[in-house]
Amino acid sequence: MNVVAKSTTLSPIIKSATTVVSNGLRPVAGSAPTQTLQKRWAHSDIQWPDFSAYRSVQDPTAKSKDSAPSRKTAAYLVTGASAICTVYGAKGVIHGLVGSMSASADVLAMAKIEVDLTTIPEGKSVVFKWRGKPLFVRHRPANEIAREAGVDVASLRDPQHDLERVKKPEWLVVLGVCTHLGCIPIANSGDFGGYYCPCHGSHYDASGRIRKGPAPLNLEVPEYEFTDEKTLLVG
């Protein structure tokens, strides 16, 4: 009996599967034996970005202690820049707070006042408003000047010579606020011909000095100057 030898030639599908397995790829689980298998290749042309310019240490093999000086320099620069920014920020905040607490425009406008002396006749006292307070400007005649200059300073409660309270003898400039409780005295009245506070009976002379009553001090003399013969600048 002749035995016919079966051919051992592999079909194309089995050859393809053998090739895939020999190249390291395995068929998908559960796929049919007759399904064609495909090779998959990874891309080898991908280019990675270079961040070397942003690295503080260029050598990737360098130890941490070898790069310490450069890192310290960078840390000092960052710390210094932060401190400068903080100082300027604090300066801006403080400047804003000081500006908010400063005097307003209307208050600054009242800080100084000019008085036309030609409008005040001799022997008269005129009241002006300055910084929210009454300002007395008195044009004194010669007899008042002589009388106030002859007062014994030792007899006064608040000792001051008349020449200490005036820059020109004919002009007396004082604040019209009683030094007792802040009332407003009346000019050209009282026992001494100067100012009188009717609230509690304080009498001031024509130099604004306390002579009688509860007031402890003389009337205050503000800062002033004569810019010319006809103009008085107070403040």
PyMOL commands that set and color helices and strands:
alter all, ss='L'
color gray80, all
select helices_A, chain A and resi 12-22+52-54+64-101+105-109+117-119+142-149+153-155+162-165
alter helices_A, ss='H'
color red, helices_A
select strands_A, chain A and resi 113-116+125-130+133-139+171-175+186-187+193-197+202-205+210-212+224-228+231-234
alter strands_A, ss='S'
color yellow, strands_A
deselect
rebuild
show_as cartoon
